[in-house]
Amino acid sequence: MPRCGVPAPFRRGTGASPSDGFVALGTECSATERGGDGAARHPYRGFVASGRDREIPGLAELPPFDDEDVVRHGADAHHVLVDPDGAVAARCSLWWRNTPALTCHRVGLIGHYAASCGVASETLLEQACGELRANGCTLAVGPMDGSTWRPYRFVTELGKVPPFLLEPENPPEWPRYFEGAGFKPLANYYSSVTDRLDYEDPKARAAEQRLTALGVRLRPLEMNRWEQELREIYRITTACFQGSFLYQPQPEAQFLAECRQFQPFVRPELVIFATCQDRAVGFVFNTPDVLQARRGGSIDTVILKTLAVVPDRSYAGLGSYLAQQTHRVARGLGYRRVIHALMHEKNLSLNISARYANPFRRYVLFARPL
């Protein structure tokens, strides 16, 4: 097991990876280490933990991490805690330049987080919070990999349903490590599951009738127009979620690039657009849970990942209609269950889900005043 402790003197360097050396903690990347867009090119901070006579229980090794994500996600710093044997004991990235708005606070983000034990995590998070504070932040929020467009939140109540595609996964200790460092829940999220795919919700039926009379029609995603369809999803998503909790815009090109990883998992019948006068006004993005196949089982579950409608009162009830249609299509394709994934505790989608599904998993986003 890694041995963890307080940091010894910092090593200084300008390498692009921990093995190349580190920029001193508390020193921003130089101009030559940042691109013209201000994104970090070598945003590493490093410190080495002194050893202890006893070994501290924790993970044998950290989950894999792609160093290039530090650059791709525009992190302002990356911290690495190394044990006396040279193994990485904890890591995280920091963001303070381009972060979400939150009333009365300047938010700093902690993401790309992993820790092998509580001592390593405590040391890492104290150093991270200190740097965020030094850069003008008043609230540290995490885990969040730079924005809500990317992975964020910890699983805090696992339930009995196995992990599903596109949800966060973490050891049960990590939320406790955050709490031990003074973090408290900032927001709660839930996933629910239903096998009542034949249930017809009266509110959804009423919305369907009214919207159909208005000229709203549903259609599946057209795979031969993949990029054009993604642009429609981007347009609706940015309009729908503008002003949502911790939302910040993402460039369209970045959105398109990050969506390419999902293309192999997409079943076009399960991505449903609502159109009116030949213009998309809403969509629901569903995908089969391919993790079931990776565990050696058959795929009998669909994940309702994102549901969005343009902000126009004319389309009130369209979210309910799209959720109902998800269940109909999934049942027609032979699936047995639908997971309503990762819903914010105050989001309308949680109200829609409650008509069909039961919560089975809880997630928490944490925060600590600086």
HELIX and SHEET records of a PDB file:
HELIX    1   1 PRO A   18  ASP A   20  5                                   3    
HELIX    2   2 ALA A   31  GLU A   33  5                                   3    
HELIX    3   3 GLU A   68  ARG A   72  1                                   5    
HELIX    4   4 GLY A  118  ALA A  134  1                                  17    
HELIX    5   5 GLU A  173  GLY A  180  1                                   8    
HELIX    6   6 PRO A  202  LEU A  214  1                                  13    
HELIX    7   7 MET A  223  ARG A  225  5                                   3    
HELIX    8   8 TRP A  226  PHE A  241  1                                  16    
HELIX    9   9 GLU A  252  CYS A  259  1                                   8    
HELIX   10  10 ARG A  260  PHE A  265  5                                   6    
HELIX   11  11 PRO A  268  LEU A  270  5                                   3    
HELIX   12  12 LEU A  291  ARG A  294  1                                   4    
HELIX   13  13 ARG A  313  TYR A  315  5                                   3    
HELIX   14  14 LEU A  318  GLY A  332  1                                  15    
HELIX   15  15 LEU A  348  ALA A  354  1                                   7    
SHEET    1   A 5 TYR A  44  VAL A  48  0                                        
SHEET    2   A 5 ALA A  77  VAL A  82  1                                        
SHEET    3   A 5 VAL A  88  TRP A  95 -1                                        
SHEET    4   A 5 HIS A 105  ALA A 115 -1                                        
SHEET    5   A 5 ALA A 101  LEU A 102 -1                                        
SHEET    1   B 7 TYR A  44  VAL A  48  0                                        
SHEET    2   B 7 ALA A  77  VAL A  82  1                                        
SHEET    3   B 7 VAL A  88  TRP A  95 -1                                        
SHEET    4   B 7 HIS A 105  ALA A 115 -1                                        
SHEET    5   B 7 LEU A 139  GLY A 142  1                                        
SHEET    6   B 7 ASN A 358  PRO A 369 -1                                        
SHEET    7   B 7 PHE A 154  GLU A 157 -1                                        
SHEET    1   C12 TYR A  44  VAL A  48  0                                        
SHEET    2   C12 ALA A  77  VAL A  82  1                                        
SHEET    3   C12 VAL A  88  TRP A  95 -1                                        
SHEET    4   C12 HIS A 105  ALA A 115 -1                                        
SHEET    5   C12 LEU A 139  GLY A 142  1                                        
SHEET    6   C12 ASN A 358  PRO A 369 -1                                        
SHEET    7   C12 LYS A 184  THR A 194 -1                                        
SHEET    8   C12 ARG A 337  HIS A 344 -1                                        
SHEET    9   C12 THR A 301  VAL A 309  1                                        
SHEET   10   C12 ARG A 279  PRO A 288 -1                                        
SHEET   11   C12 VAL A 271  CYS A 276 -1                                        
SHEET   12   C12 VAL A 216  PRO A 220 -1                                        
END                                                                             
